[in-house]
Amino acid sequence: MDSILVSLFSYKAWANAEMHAALARFDAQRHPDQFQAMLHTLDHVNVVDRIFKGHLSGTGAAGFTSTNSETIPDLSALREIVSATDNWYLDFVSGLSTERLKQRLQFSFTDGDKGTMSCEEMLLHVITHGGYHRGCVGQILEDMGISSPPDSLTKFLHRHEPERRLHHE
């Protein structure tokens, strides 16, 4: 399926990679509290991504009982997990039919509450939730005087399709 969802999940994977690269350059020895806060936030995003992956694939909450890991992986391990999860979403949205997008799925949240969302709503939640929390991590960096990595759809589109910068008449 060639759709906006493919673009959005490609953008998400790029933004995640940019953020992980920025944290790899961050001086965690000098600022351990800020580093752990950022790592915790990015781990939370990935746990939620994996929970919704489970809902979308019909396997449930993927064994999670919380939206946070019991033990936060180090940056290298988290980067691998995030990359694999992003690749799963890209494959998933690439093969979706319109009927599947509209399908409503019943599930349980990690707190036991019941929910129902369409596949499309779940996918949009994953996109917006991740963007919100990457913004929080970016703000921590900015507050420390460090430029946050680029994280906008416009930046992604124009970097990956530079011809979009051309003026058409």
Secondary structure, DSSP 8 states (H G I E B T S, - for coil): --SHHHHHHHHHHHHHHHHHHHHHHS-TTT-HHHHHHHHHHHHHHHHHHHHHHHHHHTS-STT-SSSS-SS---HHHHHHHHHHHHHHHHHHHHT--HHHHH-EEEEE-TTS-EEEEEHHHHHHHHHHHHHHHHHHHHHHHHHTT-------HHHHHHHH-GGGGS---
